[in-house]
Amino acid sequence: MPDAERDTQTGRLTLSGDTVRLIGLLIFLAGVVMIILVFAWTYTLFGTIDGTFAHVSTTTPATNPAVTADTTAAEPVPPEVTVATPSPGPGLLDLAAAFGLRLVVLALMAWVGALVAARGADMARPRT
């Protein structure tokens, strides 16, 4: 490394100011990329909310398909007939918890990206 010098007192390897600024600029750009990724993931997350909330279950009265409209007595169902009931889907509380957890993770990732970008900007700043 031509920009590196060894400190005679401590024996540690030190870098020149230009090299430190270049490394700081690269770290700053990495932090900015992290923040952009978080914004893209958040946009995708909010784009899926509408489709997910369309499948939220609501309580509906259970009906017996073997009951005919004109009588209240159930008709016997042959054994070869299977009566299927649809899945009620996720509840509103389940969806809110899942999206809330995702938003907390995305906020934490954005905070870390901002810290990385700030550290890189501090390293890239010229020293006087």
MARKOLDREN-195279 format. One record per residue (C-alpha): residue in one letter; x, y, z. Coordinates in steps of 0.1 Angstrom, whole numbers, padded with zeros to 4 digits, always signed. Example, Ala and Ser with C-alpha at 12.3 -4.5 7.8 and 13.67 -1.06 7.14 Angstrom:
% MARKOLDREN-195279
A+0123-0045+0078
S+0137-0011+0071
***
This chain:
% MARKOLDREN-195279
M+0000+0000+0000
P+0017+0032-0011
D-0006+0054+0009
A+0000+0035+0042
E+0028+0045+0066
R+0039+0028+0098
D+0038+0050+0129
T+0072+0049+0146
Q+0058+0054+0182
T+0030+0028+0182
G+0040+0006+0153
R+0004+0009+0138
L-0003+0012+0101
T-0018+0046+0093
L-0035+0057+0060
S-0031+0090+0042
G-0060+0115+0042
D-0069+0108+0006
T-0073+0071+0013
V-0094+0076+0044
R-0116+0100+0024
L-0121+0075-0004
I-0129+0047+0021
G-0153+0071+0038
L-0170+0079+0005
L-0175+0042-0002
I-0189+0036+0032
F-0213+0066+0028
L-0225+0052-0006
A-0230+0018+0011
G-0252+0035+0037
V-0272+0053+0011
V-0278+0020-0008
M-0290+0004+0024
I-0315+0033+0029
I-0327+0030-0007
L-0332-0007-0003
V-0353-0001+0029
F-0375+0024+0010
A-0380-0001-0019
W-0389-0029+0005
T-0413-0006+0024
Y-0430+0004-0009
T-0434-0033-0017
L-0448-0040+0017
F-0474-0013+0015
G-0483-0025-0020
T-0492-0059-0007
I-0514-0046+0022
D-0545-0040+0001
G-0544-0075-0013
T-0538-0090+0021
F-0566-0071+0038
A-0590-0083+0011
H-0587-0118+0026
V-0593-0108+0062
S-0619-0131+0078
T-0652-0118+0091
T-0675-0138+0112
T-0703-0152+0091
P-0731-0174+0103
A-0724-0211+0096
T-0748-0226+0072
N-0756-0263+0067
P-0755-0270+0029
A-0776-0301+0035
V-0806-0280+0045
T-0829-0271+0017
A-0844-0237+0014
D-0879-0247+0020
T-0873-0269+0051
T-0853-0266+0083
A-0845-0303+0086
A-0812-0315+0072
E-0813-0340+0044
P-0790-0369+0046
V-0758-0365+0026
P-0745-0395+0007
P-0711-0408+0020
E-0694-0401-0014
V-0702-0364-0011
T-0677-0342+0007
V-0688-0308+0019
A-0660-0283+0019
T-0659-0252+0040
P-0635-0224+0030
S-0608-0213+0053
P-0617-0182+0072
G-0584-0166+0064
P-0562-0146+0088
G-0577-0123+0113
L-0572-0086+0114
L-0551-0088+0146
D-0528-0114+0129
L-0523-0091+0099
A-0517-0060+0120
A-0491-0079+0141
A-0473-0092+0110
F-0472-0058+0093
G-0462-0040+0125
L-0433-0064+0130
R-0422-0058+0094
L-0423-0021+0098
V-0403-0022+0130
V-0376-0043+0113
L-0376-0019+0083
A-0373+0011+0106
L-0344-0005+0124
M-0327-0013+0091
A-0332+0023+0079
W-0316+0036+0112
V-0286+0013+0107
G-0283+0025+0071
A-0284+0061+0083
L-0257+0054+0109
V-0234+0038+0083
A-0240+0068+0059
A-0232+0093+0087
R-0200+0074+0096
G-0189+0074+0060
A-0197+0111+0056
D-0177+0118+0087
M-0147+0098+0073
A-0150+0116+0039
R-0149+0150+0054
P-0115+0167+0049
R-0095+0172+0081
T-0079+0205+0089
***
